[in-house]
Amino acid sequence: MSASAPEIPGLAAPGSLRRLFTPIRGHLALCAILSALSAAAGIVPYIAVAEIARVMLENPAGAASTVWTWVAVGAAGAGLWLLLAVQSARVGHFADASLLHDLRRRIVRHLGSLPLGWFRAAGSGKVKRAMTGDLEEMHEVIAHALGQLTGAVTVIAVGAAYLFAVDARMTLIALAVLALMALFYRIAMRSMTTHMNRLIAAEARISAASIEYADGIQVVKTFGTGGRVLRRFDEAVDEHTRAFADWVAEVQYSSAMSRLFGSEMAVLAAVAATGLAFVADGTLGVADLVAFLVVAVGLPTSILPAVSAAQGVRKGRMGAANIERLLSRAPLPEPSLASTPTGHEVEFDRVTFSYDGVTNAVEDVSAVCPPGSVTALVGPSGAGKTTLASLLPRFYDVTDGAVRVGGVDVRSIPSTELLSSMSLVFQDVALLRDSVAENIRIGRPGASDDEVRAAATAAHIHDVIELLPQGYDTPLDGGGGSLSGGERQRLTIARAILSGAPVVVLDEATAALDPDSEAAVQDALAGLADGKTVIVIAHRLHTIVGADQILVLDGGRLVERGSHDDLLAHGGLYARMWAAQEGVPA
Ligand SMILES: Nc1ncnc2c1ncn2[C@@H]1O[C@H](COP(=O)(O)OP(=O)(O)OP(=O)(O)O)[C@@H](O)[C@H]1O
């Protein structure tokens, strides 16, 4: 499998919202109908006021009973408006809760089926965004925007119908003002998607630079390399500001005009000026003018929420597209015909892998790692060590060749079985916020305290744990807190020993260890190898001098193999790396 093209968050795919809303279509229709009825009822009190004015102006003497009838109609309208609005919100929120509940479950289930490599590449950010931000956008659409939009359309339709009955010319004038608002709004929104995507990209860069700074704060402070990271952050912030300023500069006039024509003021000015002229030439009654002053001037009030609702729908579309994209990620293919490995020898057979389908991160690597032995993967940064090791638990599937465990292609072993036969000790997932004992026990939940201690002893970490303030019960923070790099490494080795999994993949600590720690990790590794197939991604050559075989990778290719002594004698890349780490000329 080759990794697919990078995803651009925020780009809306057409139809995503409609497709995701399919299960709650009925509820949404009901919610829209109730909103429309509520909005129609909401305009009745305004019409009642206008009609009361008409009655009082045209027939002041005999007005009382008609006035009371209109008061009752207005009150009934207000009551209905409230009742229907509550019902519409209830249906909308119910639909919202059921859809979001369903989507959260689908996302979580789907995440469980994705190749682990996806999580490494995408990071927790994408998962977090789908589970919070994107779903929140959907909530806005279902629970709020839909009702506001149908409400606005209904108010315009009912209001305009009433006003047409009163005077067609005046109605057209009032609607012309609102049409100008819509026109300028469209002009302002023309390049919205381009600007939004630029802003989203800038925000993503700011967030990445902040995380990079926070994650690397120790390195930044120790080695004073904050400048580069901070420069990236500053550039991202500048780009965000520029993107925003460009957007504002482009839309400032159209947006101001849209606000102007969408205001009560503009409608009032147009209606009053033309209305008074018509009254003066005798073609419009004063009562009719009052109807326009009350009902037409009220129309913009219900349109404004619809403008922000339209933006909510736009964001909802992006959220829906992100969720749909996540749900459509291909799951890890499970074998249709499962095979059972015989033993746990690991074999890389002419393995090639490319992340992007263009460059090979690993190319034509063949090696056999027998049970009871330690194989070390070494090589310069970017040589392909982590990638090669990741192919074994199927974080990714090979592009070419095969990885076998016990003679069976890993793609023919059900993924749960494959993963349970392995203990994976990667640096980035090493320790959890729990006690020392529980961190070791993850290897085999249910293991007794004695078994945990025995594993710690075999990993040469027991004595260190005993010296901690609360011994095995000492809580660790997520990063391993009070433990040194070498101690954390041995703790994860203890976990692997306890798990009893026959295949162990261990990503060795990248940070430099003091000589005592290196010796202890070396001993711990020897303890781990007992009967297991161990593959170590080695960054510090000292810890793997005792490895049974060392595979030296460079640019994705296997360039040397042998024991430490063989490779030193060979005088190639390994010998040069060793000399560099020892600080002596090769
Ligand atoms: N998730 C990924 N997506 C795309 N390219 C990647 C990914 N992970 C690694 N690469 C690229 O694949 C190549 C091999 O990287 P890999 O991490 O396997 O090397 P490594 O030997 O483990 O390096 P290091 O010692 O720095 O960890 C590099 O060019 C790297 O940039």
The ligand as a MOL file (V3000), in Angstrom:
LIG
                    3D

  0  0  0     0  0            999 V3000
M  V30 BEGIN CTAB
M  V30 COUNTS 31 33 0 0 0
M  V30 BEGIN ATOM
M  V30 1 N 4.8070 9.3730 7.6860 0
M  V30 2 C 5.6760 9.6720 6.7130 0
M  V30 3 N 5.2330 10.2050 5.5620 0
M  V30 4 C 6.0870 10.4860 4.5440 0
M  V30 5 N 7.4160 10.2870 4.6080 0
M  V30 6 C 7.9160 9.7540 5.7240 0
M  V30 7 C 7.0770 9.4360 6.8510 0
M  V30 8 N 7.8680 8.9290 7.8280 0
M  V30 9 C 9.1320 8.9450 7.3480 0
M  V30 10 N 9.1710 9.4250 6.0850 0
M  V30 11 C 10.3600 9.5560 5.2230 0
M  V30 12 O 10.8690 8.2530 4.9740 0
M  V30 13 C 12.2890 8.2480 5.0370 0
M  V30 14 C 12.7630 7.2540 6.0970 0
M  V30 15 O 12.3600 7.7360 7.3610 0
M  V30 16 P 12.4910 6.9040 8.7030 0
M  V30 17 O 11.7930 7.6410 9.7840 0
M  V30 18 O 12.0820 5.5080 8.4620 0
M  V30 19 O 14.0580 6.9640 8.9300 0
M  V30 20 P 14.8720 6.6140 10.2410 0
M  V30 21 O 16.0860 5.9090 9.7670 0
M  V30 22 O 14.0260 5.9090 11.2310 0
M  V30 23 O 15.2520 8.0730 10.7410 0
M  V30 24 P 15.4760 8.5980 12.2490 0
M  V30 25 O 16.7130 7.9940 12.7650 0
M  V30 26 O 15.6400 10.0840 12.0510 0
M  V30 27 O 14.2510 8.2520 13.0290 0
M  V30 28 C 12.7100 9.6700 5.3380 0
M  V30 29 O 13.0440 10.2830 4.1130 0
M  V30 30 C 11.4860 10.2960 5.9350 0
M  V30 31 O 11.4380 11.6750 5.6400 0
M  V30 END ATOM
M  V30 BEGIN BOND
M  V30 1 1 1 2
M  V30 2 1 2 3
M  V30 3 2 2 7
M  V30 4 2 3 4
M  V30 5 1 4 5
M  V30 6 2 5 6
M  V30 7 1 6 7
M  V30 8 1 6 10
M  V30 9 1 7 8
M  V30 10 2 8 9
M  V30 11 1 9 10
M  V30 12 1 10 11
M  V30 13 1 11 12
M  V30 14 1 11 30
M  V30 15 1 12 13
M  V30 16 1 13 14
M  V30 17 1 13 28
M  V30 18 1 14 15
M  V30 19 1 15 16
M  V30 20 2 16 17
M  V30 21 1 16 18
M  V30 22 1 16 19
M  V30 23 1 19 20
M  V30 24 2 20 21
M  V30 25 1 20 22
M  V30 26 1 20 23
M  V30 27 1 23 24
M  V30 28 2 24 25
M  V30 29 1 24 26
M  V30 30 1 24 27
M  V30 31 1 28 29
M  V30 32 1 28 30
M  V30 33 1 30 31
M  V30 END BOND
M  V30 END CTAB
M  END
